[in-house]
Amino acid sequence: MSREIQAYHDAQTAGDREICDLLYEEINRNLPEAENKIWHGHPVWFLEGNPIAGYSKLKGCIRLLFWSGASFDEEQLKPGTGKFKDASIRYTAADQVNRNDLERWLEKARDIQWDYKNIIKRKGELKRLK
């Protein structure tokens, strides 16, 4: 774990840190080829420079976000607002994380991607990569 991500985890309450540690472990286990770093203030995983998954502290929870999650057809993932294809789930305790669901979502994150990497170049237009 990088120093930056470790510092992010260390800044959380004990319960939120437990959720972050679990998400970090599972994302890395299921997406070993992905690069991870702190991006816009929270841990994010990238495939070939394209953001696919990350988590962040919100008031009262940890939110797990999939940049292309609205295309996963998964009832538990709630779509974001606006024109983007993101979807997320919120956790208040580590025991709420279903590892089987998370593994399936991470597989979909690898297979279903919208091109966020080039969104500025395309003036906000998203194109499907996979």
LUMVO-326090 format. One record per residue: x, y, z of N, C-alpha, C in turn; residue in three letters; residue number from 1. Coordinates in Angstrom, 3 decimals, m for minus. Layout:
REM residues N
<n.x->X; n.y->Y; n.z->Z; ca.x->X; ca.y->Y; ca.z->Z; c.x->X; c.y->Y; c.z->Z; rest->Ala; nr->NUM>
...
REM end
This chain:
REM residues 130
<n.x->0.852; n.y->m1.182; n.z->0.000; ca.x->0.000; ca.y->0.000; ca.z->0.000; c.x->0.890; c.y->1.235; c.z->0.000; rest->Met; nr->1>
<n.x->0.573; n.y->2.185; n.z->m0.873; ca.x->1.369; ca.y->3.403; ca.z->m0.943; c.x->1.218; c.y->4.212; c.z->0.346; rest->Ser; nr->2>
<n.x->2.177; n.y->5.078; n.z->0.587; ca.x->2.112; ca.y->5.944; ca.z->1.778; c.x->0.880; c.y->6.828; c.z->1.737; rest->Arg; nr->3>
<n.x->0.522; n.y->7.312; n.z->0.541; ca.x->m0.624; ca.y->8.207; ca.z->0.412; c.x->m1.933; c.y->7.496; c.z->0.755; rest->Glu; nr->4>
<n.x->m2.096; n.y->6.277; n.z->0.254; ca.x->m3.314; ca.y->5.528; ca.z->0.566; c.x->m3.319; c.y->5.123; c.z->2.034; rest->Ile; nr->5>
<n.x->m2.165; n.y->4.736; n.z->2.562; ca.x->m2.086; ca.y->4.402; ca.z->3.986; c.x->m2.468; c.y->5.614; c.z->4.833; rest->Gln; nr->6>
<n.x->m2.012; n.y->6.791; n.z->4.466; ca.x->m2.368; ca.y->8.013; ca.z->5.200; c.x->m3.870; c.y->8.273; c.z->5.120; rest->Ala; nr->7>
<n.x->m4.464; n.y->8.009; n.z->3.952; ca.x->m5.916; ca.y->8.166; ca.z->3.796; c.x->m6.645; c.y->7.239; c.z->4.777; rest->Tyr; nr->8>
<n.x->m6.233; n.y->5.980; n.z->4.814; ca.x->m6.854; ca.y->5.013; ca.z->5.723; c.x->m6.643; c.y->5.434; c.z->7.177; rest->His; nr->9>
<n.x->m5.426; n.y->5.857; n.z->7.509; ca.x->m5.105; ca.y->6.237; ca.z->8.884; c.x->m5.930; c.y->7.432; c.z->9.357; rest->Asp; nr->10>
<n.x->m6.386; n.y->8.263; n.z->8.436; ca.x->m7.167; ca.y->9.452; ca.z->8.787; c.x->m8.635; c.y->9.113; c.z->9.093; rest->Ala; nr->11>
<n.x->m9.048; n.y->7.867; n.z->8.846; ca.x->m10.447; ca.y->7.473; ca.z->9.063; c.x->m10.668; c.y->6.997; c.z->10.501; rest->Gln; nr->12>
<n.x->m11.923; n.y->6.977; n.z->10.911; ca.x->m12.261; ca.y->6.375; ca.z->12.203; c.x->m11.978; c.y->4.874; c.z->12.112; rest->Thr; nr->13>
<n.x->m11.953; n.y->4.200; n.z->13.240; ca.x->m11.633; ca.y->2.765; ca.z->13.248; c.x->m12.595; c.y->1.971; c.z->12.358; rest->Ala; nr->14>
<n.x->m13.889; n.y->2.239; n.z->12.447; ca.x->m14.867; ca.y->1.511; ca.z->11.639; c.x->m14.716; c.y->1.791; c.z->10.155; rest->Gly; nr->15>
<n.x->m14.502; n.y->3.061; n.z->9.806; ca.x->m14.324; ca.y->3.416; ca.z->8.400; c.x->m13.005; c.y->2.869; c.z->7.862; rest->Asp; nr->16>
<n.x->m11.973; n.y->2.850; n.z->8.691; ca.x->m10.682; ca.y->2.287; ca.z->8.275; c.x->m10.825; c.y->0.793; c.z->7.987; rest->Arg; nr->17>
<n.x->m11.625; n.y->0.102; n.z->8.773; ca.x->m11.859; ca.y->m1.326; ca.z->8.537; c.x->m12.523; c.y->m1.541; c.z->7.167; rest->Glu; nr->18>
<n.x->m13.484; n.y->m0.703; n.z->6.822; ca.x->m14.136; ca.y->m0.786; ca.z->5.508; c.x->m13.107; c.y->m0.500; c.z->4.410; rest->Ile; nr->19>
<n.x->m12.339; n.y->0.566; n.z->4.562; ca.x->m11.331; ca.y->0.936; ca.z->3.559; c.x->m10.304; c.y->m0.175; c.z->3.378; rest->Cys; nr->20>
<n.x->m9.825; n.y->m0.748; n.z->4.484; ca.x->m8.838; ca.y->m1.825; ca.z->4.395; c.x->m9.410; c.y->m3.023; c.z->3.634; rest->Asp; nr->21>
<n.x->m10.656; n.y->m3.378; n.z->3.918; ca.x->m11.304; ca.y->m4.489; ca.z->3.236; c.x->m11.466; c.y->m4.201; c.z->1.746; rest->Leu; nr->22>
<n.x->m11.943; n.y->m3.009; n.z->1.400; ca.x->m12.121; ca.y->m2.649; ca.z->m0.008; c.x->m10.780; c.y->m2.647; c.z->m0.733; rest->Leu; nr->23>
<n.x->m9.754; n.y->m2.087; n.z->m0.106; ca.x->m8.422; ca.y->m2.047; ca.z->m0.709; c.x->m7.928; c.y->m3.466; c.z->m1.015; rest->Tyr; nr->24>
<n.x->m8.044; n.y->m4.330; n.z->m0.033; ca.x->m7.584; ca.y->m5.722; ca.z->m0.185; c.x->m8.332; c.y->m6.430; c.z->m1.323; rest->Glu; nr->25>
<n.x->m9.649; n.y->m6.298; n.z->m1.346; ca.x->m10.455; ca.y->m6.987; ca.z->m2.348; c.x->m10.258; c.y->m6.418; c.z->m3.751; rest->Glu; nr->26>
<n.x->m10.158; n.y->m5.104; n.z->m3.862; ca.x->m9.946; ca.y->m4.506; ca.z->m5.186; c.x->m8.595; c.y->m4.955; c.z->m5.737; rest->Ile; nr->27>
<n.x->m7.565; n.y->m4.915; n.z->m4.916; ca.x->m6.238; ca.y->m5.349; ca.z->m5.376; c.x->m6.200; c.y->m6.832; c.z->m5.716; rest->Asn; nr->28>
<n.x->m6.902; n.y->m7.646; n.z->m4.955; ca.x->m6.927; ca.y->m9.087; ca.z->m5.203; c.x->m7.630; c.y->m9.398; c.z->m6.526; rest->Arg; nr->29>
<n.x->m8.699; n.y->m8.673; n.z->m6.816; ca.x->m9.494; ca.y->m8.943; ca.z->m8.016; c.x->m9.022; c.y->m8.187; c.z->m9.251; rest->Asn; nr->30>
<n.x->m8.284; n.y->m7.112; n.z->m9.068; ca.x->m7.755; ca.y->m6.328; ca.z->m10.195; c.x->m6.248; c.y->m6.116; c.z->m10.026; rest->Leu; nr->31>
<n.x->m5.478; n.y->m7.204; n.z->m10.016; ca.x->m4.041; ca.y->m7.061; ca.z->m9.752; c.x->m3.325; c.y->m6.233; c.z->m10.817; rest->Pro; nr->32>
<n.x->m3.886; n.y->m6.150; n.z->m12.016; ca.x->m3.260; ca.y->m5.381; ca.z->m13.094; c.x->m3.542; c.y->m3.881; c.z->m13.012; rest->Glu; nr->33>
<n.x->m4.442; n.y->m3.471; n.z->m12.131; ca.x->m4.827; ca.y->m2.064; ca.z->m12.038; c.x->m3.809; c.y->m1.254; c.z->m11.234; rest->Ala; nr->34>
<n.x->m3.615; n.y->m0.033; n.z->m11.662; ca.x->m2.798; ca.y->0.941; ca.z->m10.927; c.x->m3.709; c.y->1.618; c.z->m9.917; rest->Glu; nr->35>
<n.x->m3.198; n.y->1.884; n.z->m8.707; ca.x->m3.993; ca.y->2.635; ca.z->m7.734; c.x->m3.193; c.y->3.795; c.z->m7.188; rest->Asn; nr->36>
<n.x->m3.935; n.y->4.859; n.z->m6.874; ca.x->m3.307; ca.y->6.057; ca.z->m6.306; c.x->m4.391; c.y->6.937; c.z->m5.709; rest->Lys; nr->37>
<n.x->m3.960; n.y->7.929; n.z->m4.962; ca.x->m4.898; ca.y->8.950; ca.z->m4.481; c.x->m5.157; c.y->9.888; c.z->m5.652; rest->Ile; nr->38>
<n.x->m6.423; n.y->10.051; n.z->m5.985; ca.x->m6.836; ca.y->10.892; ca.z->m7.116; c.x->m8.032; c.y->11.702; c.z->m6.650; rest->Trp; nr->39>
<n.x->m7.940; n.y->13.005; n.z->m6.762; ca.x->m8.994; ca.y->13.904; ca.z->m6.262; c.x->m9.307; c.y->13.620; c.z->m4.795; rest->His; nr->40>
<n.x->m8.269; n.y->13.266; n.z->m4.040; ca.x->m8.393; ca.y->13.131; ca.z->m2.599; c.x->m8.762; c.y->11.773; c.z->m2.046; rest->Gly; nr->41>
<n.x->m8.969; n.y->10.768; n.z->m2.915; ca.x->m9.307; ca.y->9.448; ca.z->m2.392; c.x->m8.736; c.y->8.338; c.z->m3.281; rest->His; nr->42>
<n.x->m8.673; n.y->7.095; n.z->m2.756; ca.x->m8.085; ca.y->5.987; ca.z->m3.511; c.x->m8.920; c.y->5.611; c.z->m4.743; rest->Pro; nr->43>
<n.x->m8.230; n.y->5.502; n.z->m5.886; ca.x->m8.876; ca.y->5.169; ca.z->m7.153; c.x->m7.996; c.y->4.171; c.z->m7.899; rest->Val; nr->44>
<n.x->m8.636; n.y->3.221; n.z->m8.587; ca.x->m7.945; ca.y->2.221; ca.z->m9.409; c.x->m8.192; c.y->2.533; c.z->m10.877; rest->Trp; nr->45>
<n.x->m7.137; n.y->2.341; n.z->m11.681; ca.x->m7.159; ca.y->2.669; ca.z->m13.105; c.x->m6.710; c.y->1.464; c.z->m13.925; rest->Phe; nr->46>
<n.x->m7.321; n.y->1.286; n.z->m15.071; ca.x->m6.848; ca.y->0.346; ca.z->m16.083; c.x->m6.486; c.y->1.158; c.z->m17.313; rest->Leu; nr->47>
<n.x->m5.224; n.y->1.085; n.z->m17.706; ca.x->m4.715; ca.y->1.840; ca.z->m18.853; c.x->m5.083; c.y->3.318; c.z->m18.768; rest->Glu; nr->48>
<n.x->m4.964; n.y->3.877; n.z->m17.561; ca.x->m5.216; ca.y->5.297; ca.z->m17.351; c.x->m6.669; c.y->5.676; c.z->m17.185; rest->Gly; nr->49>
<n.x->m7.570; n.y->4.719; n.z->m17.286; ca.x->m9.001; ca.y->4.993; ca.z->m17.172; c.x->m9.474; c.y->4.643; c.z->m15.758; rest->Asn; nr->50>
<n.x->m10.089; n.y->5.588; n.z->m15.022; ca.x->m10.563; ca.y->5.276; ca.z->m13.669; c.x->m11.720; c.y->4.292; c.z->m13.716; rest->Pro; nr->51>
<n.x->m11.657; n.y->3.267; n.z->m12.857; ca.x->m12.733; ca.y->2.267; ca.z->m12.877; c.x->m13.399; c.y->2.074; c.z->m11.517; rest->Ile; nr->52>
<n.x->m12.642; n.y->2.203; n.z->m10.422; ca.x->m13.220; ca.y->1.993; ca.z->m9.097; c.x->m12.475; c.y->2.832; c.z->m8.075; rest->Ala; nr->53>
<n.x->m13.166; n.y->3.194; n.z->m7.016; ca.x->m12.545; ca.y->3.932; ca.z->m5.928; c.x->m13.497; c.y->4.037; c.z->m4.761; rest->Gly; nr->54>
<n.x->m12.990; n.y->4.503; n.z->m3.649; ca.x->m13.844; ca.y->4.708; ca.z->m2.489; c.x->m13.483; c.y->6.022; c.z->m1.829; rest->Tyr; nr->55>
<n.x->m14.482; n.y->6.580; n.z->m1.128; ca.x->m14.273; ca.y->7.878; ca.z->m0.484; c.x->m15.127; c.y->7.979; c.z->0.766; rest->Ser; nr->56>
<n.x->m14.689; n.y->8.824; n.z->1.664; ca.x->m15.413; ca.y->9.089; ca.z->2.903; c.x->m16.470; c.y->10.144; c.z->2.622; rest->Lys; nr->57>
<n.x->m17.707; n.y->9.804; n.z->2.899; ca.x->m18.801; ca.y->10.761; ca.z->2.878; c.x->m19.313; c.y->10.892; c.z->4.306; rest->Leu; nr->58>
<n.x->m20.178; n.y->11.845; n.z->4.535; ca.x->m20.733; ca.y->12.013; ca.z->5.872; c.x->m21.484; c.y->10.735; c.z->6.275; rest->Lys; nr->59>
<n.x->m20.965; n.y->10.043; n.z->7.262; ca.x->m21.634; ca.y->8.876; ca.z->7.807; c.x->m21.413; c.y->7.570; c.z->7.084; rest->Gly; nr->60>
<n.x->m20.540; n.y->7.532; n.z->6.050; ca.x->m20.341; ca.y->6.270; ca.z->5.332; c.x->m19.070; c.y->6.314; c.z->4.485; rest->Cys; nr->61>
<n.x->m18.730; n.y->5.149; n.z->3.959; ca.x->m17.713; ca.y->5.024; ca.z->2.918; c.x->m18.464; c.y->4.645; c.z->1.649; rest->Ile; nr->62>
<n.x->m18.230; n.y->5.401; n.z->0.577; ca.x->m18.895; ca.y->5.121; ca.z->m0.697; c.x->m17.914; c.y->4.433; c.z->m1.639; rest->Arg; nr->63>
<n.x->m18.313; n.y->3.272; n.z->m2.157; ca.x->m17.564; ca.y->2.568; ca.z->m3.184; c.x->m18.174; c.y->2.962; c.z->m4.518; rest->Leu; nr->64>
<n.x->m17.358; n.y->3.518; n.z->m5.412; ca.x->m17.835; ca.y->4.052; ca.z->m6.682; c.x->m17.217; c.y->3.290; c.z->m7.840; rest->Leu; nr->65>
<n.x->m18.052; n.y->2.983; n.z->m8.816; ca.x->m17.594; ca.y->2.406; ca.z->m10.078; c.x->m17.918; c.y->3.415; c.z->m11.166; rest->Phe; nr->66>
<n.x->m16.896; n.y->3.889; n.z->m11.883; ca.x->m17.088; ca.y->4.936; ca.z->m12.881; c.x->m18.069; c.y->4.517; c.z->m13.978; rest->Trp; nr->67>
<n.x->m18.097; n.y->3.234; n.z->m14.310; ca.x->m18.999; ca.y->2.738; ca.z->m15.353; c.x->m20.110; c.y->1.874; c.z->m14.771; rest->Ser; nr->68>
<n.x->m20.339; n.y->1.964; n.z->m13.474; ca.x->m21.245; ca.y->1.084; ca.z->m12.752; c.x->m22.698; c.y->1.122; c.z->m13.174; rest->Gly; nr->69>
<n.x->m23.171; n.y->2.223; n.z->m13.740; ca.x->m24.561; ca.y->2.290; ca.z->m14.182; c.x->m24.824; c.y->1.294; c.z->m15.316; rest->Ala; nr->70>
<n.x->m23.778; n.y->0.851; n.z->m15.977; ca.x->m23.907; ca.y->m0.116; ca.z->m17.075; c.x->m23.767; c.y->m1.567; c.z->m16.600; rest->Ser; nr->71>
<n.x->m23.585; n.y->m1.790; n.z->m15.306; ca.x->m23.375; ca.y->m3.132; ca.z->m14.777; c.x->m24.679; c.y->m3.913; c.z->m14.616; rest->Phe; nr->72>
<n.x->m25.822; n.y->m3.238; n.z->m14.622; ca.x->m27.118; ca.y->m3.872; ca.z->m14.397; c.x->m27.128; c.y->m4.593; c.z->m13.046; rest->Asp; nr->73>
<n.x->m26.764; n.y->m3.863; n.z->m12.007; ca.x->m26.710; ca.y->m4.393; ca.z->m10.643; c.x->m27.609; c.y->m3.526; c.z->m9.759; rest->Glu; nr->74>
<n.x->m28.648; n.y->m4.143; n.z->m9.219; ca.x->m29.656; ca.y->m3.422; ca.z->m8.436; c.x->m29.077; c.y->m2.712; c.z->m7.215; rest->Glu; nr->75>
<n.x->m28.076; n.y->m3.307; n.z->m6.578; ca.x->m27.516; ca.y->m2.722; ca.z->m5.357; c.x->m26.697; c.y->m1.458; c.z->m5.618; rest->Gln; nr->76>
<n.x->m26.205; n.y->m1.304; n.z->m6.838; ca.x->m25.418; ca.y->m0.115; ca.z->m7.178; c.x->m26.360; c.y->0.986; c.z->m7.630; rest->Leu; nr->77>
<n.x->m26.298; n.y->2.124; n.z->m6.961; ca.x->m27.183; ca.y->3.244; ca.z->m7.249; c.x->m26.512; c.y->4.193; c.z->m8.236; rest->Lys; nr->78>
<n.x->m27.175; n.y->4.459; n.z->m9.369; ca.x->m26.587; ca.y->5.361; ca.z->m10.377; c.x->m26.401; c.y->6.767; c.z->m9.828; rest->Pro; nr->79>
<n.x->m25.356; n.y->7.430; n.z->m10.330; ca.x->m25.127; ca.y->8.816; ca.z->m9.970; c.x->m26.117; c.y->9.709; c.z->m10.704; rest->Gly; nr->80>
<n.x->m25.965; n.y->10.983; n.z->m10.477; ca.x->m26.836; ca.y->11.927; ca.z->m11.168; c.x->m26.070; c.y->12.551; c.z->m12.320; rest->Thr; nr->81>
<n.x->m26.773; n.y->13.015; n.z->m13.313; ca.x->m26.117; ca.y->13.671; ca.z->m14.437; c.x->m25.855; c.y->12.725; c.z->m15.581; rest->Gly; nr->82>
<n.x->m24.946; n.y->13.153; n.z->m16.459; ca.x->m24.717; ca.y->12.444; ca.z->m17.715; c.x->m23.667; c.y->11.342; c.z->m17.627; rest->Lys; nr->83>
<n.x->m23.043; n.y->11.160; n.z->m16.493; ca.x->m22.002; ca.y->10.160; ca.z->m16.369; c.x->m22.594; c.y->8.780; c.z->m16.123; rest->Phe; nr->84>
<n.x->m21.777; n.y->7.755; n.z->m16.211; ca.x->m22.216; ca.y->6.357; ca.z->m16.125; c.x->m21.832; c.y->5.708; c.z->m14.799; rest->Lys; nr->85>
<n.x->m21.612; n.y->6.521; n.z->m13.758; ca.x->m21.167; ca.y->6.000; ca.z->m12.474; c.x->m22.325; c.y->5.421; c.z->m11.663; rest->Asp; nr->86>
<n.x->m21.961; n.y->4.561; n.z->m10.726; ca.x->m22.904; ca.y->4.002; ca.z->m9.759; c.x->m22.099; c.y->3.635; c.z->m8.515; rest->Ala; nr->87>
<n.x->m22.782; n.y->3.629; n.z->m7.374; ca.x->m22.061; ca.y->3.406; ca.z->m6.125; c.x->m22.924; c.y->2.675; c.z->m5.104; rest->Ser; nr->88>
<n.x->m22.260; n.y->2.254; n.z->m4.048; ca.x->m22.906; ca.y->1.659; ca.z->m2.885; c.x->m22.226; c.y->2.260; c.z->m1.664; rest->Ile; nr->89>
<n.x->m22.994; n.y->2.398; n.z->m0.595; ca.x->m22.464; ca.y->3.020; ca.z->0.629; c.x->m22.446; c.y->2.004; c.z->1.760; rest->Arg; nr->90>
<n.x->m21.376; n.y->2.080; n.z->2.546; ca.x->m21.193; ca.y->1.160; ca.z->3.669; c.x->m20.975; c.y->1.941; c.z->4.961; rest->Tyr; nr->91>
<n.x->m21.577; n.y->1.437; n.z->6.034; ca.x->m21.333; ca.y->2.020; ca.z->7.355; c.x->m20.611; c.y->1.035; c.z->8.273; rest->Thr; nr->92>
<n.x->m20.430; n.y->m0.211; n.z->7.815; ca.x->m19.701; ca.y->m1.226; ca.z->8.588; c.x->m19.099; c.y->m2.236; c.z->7.618; rest->Ala; nr->93>
<n.x->m17.950; n.y->m2.768; n.z->7.976; ca.x->m17.242; ca.y->m3.712; ca.z->7.099; c.x->m18.065; c.y->m4.978; c.z->6.835; rest->Ala; nr->94>
<n.x->m18.879; n.y->m5.396; n.z->7.793; ca.x->m19.652; ca.y->m6.626; ca.z->7.581; c.x->m20.782; c.y->m6.448; c.z->6.567; rest->Asp; nr->95>
<n.x->m21.017; n.y->m5.239; n.z->6.093; ca.x->m21.998; ca.y->m5.001; ca.z->5.031; c.x->m21.435; c.y->m5.312; c.z->3.649; rest->Gln; nr->96>
<n.x->m20.117; n.y->m5.409; n.z->3.539; ca.x->m19.468; ca.y->m5.675; ca.z->2.253; c.x->m19.624; c.y->m7.151; c.z->1.922; rest->Val; nr->97>
<n.x->m20.335; n.y->m7.441; n.z->0.847; ca.x->m20.493; ca.y->m8.811; ca.z->0.380; c.x->m19.376; c.y->m9.074; c.z->m0.632; rest->Asn; nr->98>
<n.x->m18.449; n.y->m9.917; n.z->m0.259; ca.x->m17.268; ca.y->m10.157; ca.z->m1.100; c.x->m17.628; c.y->m10.767; c.z->m2.451; rest->Arg; nr->99>
<n.x->m18.650; n.y->m11.604; n.z->m2.507; ca.x->m19.068; ca.y->m12.185; ca.z->m3.784; c.x->m19.612; c.y->m11.112; c.z->m4.718; rest->Asn; nr->100>
<n.x->m20.446; n.y->m10.219; n.z->m4.186; ca.x->m20.957; ca.y->m9.103; ca.z->m4.996; c.x->m19.798; c.y->m8.234; c.z->m5.470; rest->Asp; nr->101>
<n.x->m18.896; n.y->m7.909; n.z->m4.544; ca.x->m17.765; ca.y->m7.046; ca.z->m4.883; c.x->m16.904; c.y->m7.676; c.z->m5.978; rest->Leu; nr->102>
<n.x->m16.657; n.y->m8.970; n.z->m5.884; ca.x->m15.868; ca.y->m9.665; ca.z->m6.904; c.x->m16.558; c.y->m9.584; c.z->m8.278; rest->Glu; nr->103>
<n.x->m17.874; n.y->m9.779; n.z->m8.292; ca.x->m18.630; ca.y->m9.694; ca.z->m9.547; c.x->m18.583; c.y->m8.270; c.z->m10.118; rest->Arg; nr->104>
<n.x->m18.740; n.y->m7.273; n.z->m9.266; ca.x->m18.703; ca.y->m5.880; ca.z->m9.727; c.x->m17.334; c.y->m5.515; c.z->m10.275; rest->Trp; nr->105>
<n.x->m16.284; n.y->m6.007; n.z->m9.630; ca.x->m14.931; ca.y->m5.702; ca.z->m10.097; c.x->m14.647; c.y->m6.370; c.z->m11.439; rest->Leu; nr->106>
<n.x->m15.187; n.y->m7.565; n.z->m11.645; ca.x->m15.063; ca.y->m8.215; ca.z->m12.949; c.x->m15.777; c.y->m7.387; c.z->m14.018; rest->Glu; nr->107>
<n.x->m16.954; n.y->m6.881; n.z->m13.678; ca.x->m17.681; ca.y->m6.029; ca.z->m14.614; c.x->m16.935; c.y->m4.713; c.z->m14.841; rest->Lys; nr->108>
<n.x->m16.280; n.y->m4.198; n.z->m13.806; ca.x->m15.511; ca.y->m2.957; ca.z->m13.953; c.x->m14.389; c.y->m3.129; c.z->m14.971; rest->Ala; nr->109>
<n.x->m13.816; n.y->m4.321; n.z->m15.013; ca.x->m12.771; ca.y->m4.625; ca.z->m15.990; c.x->m13.366; c.y->m4.743; c.z->m17.392; rest->Arg; nr->110>
<n.x->m14.534; n.y->m5.376; n.z->m17.487; ca.x->m15.122; ca.y->m5.703; ca.z->m18.787; c.x->m16.000; c.y->m4.617; c.z->m19.383; rest->Asp; nr->111>
<n.x->m16.589; n.y->m3.770; n.z->m18.548; ca.x->m17.500; ca.y->m2.717; ca.z->m19.011; c.x->m16.887; c.y->m1.377; c.z->m18.631; rest->Ile; nr->112>
<n.x->m16.364; n.y->m0.677; n.z->m19.613; ca.x->m15.720; ca.y->0.603; ca.z->m19.332; c.x->m16.186; c.y->1.678; c.z->m20.301; rest->Gln; nr->113>
<n.x->m16.422; n.y->2.844; n.z->m19.731; ca.x->m16.633; ca.y->4.056; ca.z->m20.517; c.x->m15.341; c.y->4.849; c.z->m20.432; rest->Trp; nr->114>
<n.x->m15.015; n.y->5.589; n.z->m21.469; ca.x->m13.733; ca.y->6.281; ca.z->m21.605; c.x->m13.711; c.y->7.611; c.z->m20.850; rest->Asp; nr->115>
<n.x->m13.460; n.y->7.518; n.z->m19.543; ca.x->m13.323; ca.y->8.729; ca.z->m18.731; c.x->m11.959; c.y->9.386; c.z->m18.941; rest->Tyr; nr->116>
<n.x->m10.985; n.y->8.605; n.z->m19.337; ca.x->m9.630; ca.y->9.114; ca.z->m19.544; c.x->m9.614; c.y->10.269; c.z->m20.554; rest->Lys; nr->117>
<n.x->m10.452; n.y->10.182; n.z->m21.586; ca.x->m10.455; ca.y->11.188; ca.z->m22.656; c.x->m11.693; c.y->12.081; c.z->m22.655; rest->Asn; nr->118>
<n.x->m12.368; n.y->12.178; n.z->m21.527; ca.x->m13.615; ca.y->12.944; ca.z->m21.476; c.x->m13.398; c.y->14.438; c.z->m21.735; rest->Ile; nr->119>
<n.x->m12.296; n.y->14.976; n.z->m21.302; ca.x->m12.017; ca.y->16.406; ca.z->m21.542; c.x->m11.741; c.y->16.638; c.z->m23.020; rest->Ile; nr->120>
<n.x->m10.934; n.y->15.763; n.z->m23.600; ca.x->m10.616; ca.y->15.870; ca.z->m25.027; c.x->m11.888; c.y->15.788; c.z->m25.873; rest->Lys; nr->121>
<n.x->m12.856; n.y->15.000; n.z->m25.414; ca.x->m14.117; ca.y->14.834; ca.z->m26.163; c.x->m15.189; c.y->15.815; c.z->m25.709; rest->Arg; nr->122>
<n.x->m14.777; n.y->16.826; n.z->m24.939; ca.x->m15.698; ca.y->17.875; ca.z->m24.473; c.x->m16.904; c.y->17.311; c.z->m23.722; rest->Lys; nr->123>
<n.x->m16.646; n.y->16.360; n.z->m22.817; ca.x->m17.685; ca.y->15.815; ca.z->m21.961; c.x->m18.444; c.y->14.631; c.z->m22.522; rest->Gly; nr->124>
<n.x->m18.164; n.y->14.245; n.z->m23.748; ca.x->m18.858; ca.y->13.100; ca.z->m24.346; c.x->m18.173; c.y->11.801; c.z->m23.926; rest->Glu; nr->125>
<n.x->m18.974; n.y->10.865; n.z->m23.416; ca.x->m18.444; ca.y->9.558; ca.z->m23.047; c.x->m18.654; c.y->8.557; c.z->m24.159; rest->Leu; nr->126>
<n.x->m17.618; n.y->7.751; n.z->m24.406; ca.x->m17.714; ca.y->6.673; ca.z->m25.392; c.x->m17.393; c.y->5.367; c.z->m24.685; rest->Lys; nr->127>
<n.x->m18.087; n.y->4.313; n.z->m25.070; ca.x->m17.871; ca.y->2.997; ca.z->m24.478; c.x->m16.574; c.y->2.411; c.z->m25.024; rest->Arg; nr->128>
<n.x->m15.735; n.y->1.902; n.z->m24.113; ca.x->m14.485; ca.y->1.245; ca.z->m24.498; c.x->m14.680; c.y->m0.243; c.z->m24.704; rest->Leu; nr->129>
<n.x->m15.343; n.y->m0.868; n.z->m23.769; ca.x->m15.496; ca.y->m2.324; ca.z->m23.797; c.x->m16.957; c.y->m2.665; c.z->m23.645; rest->Lys; nr->130>
REM end
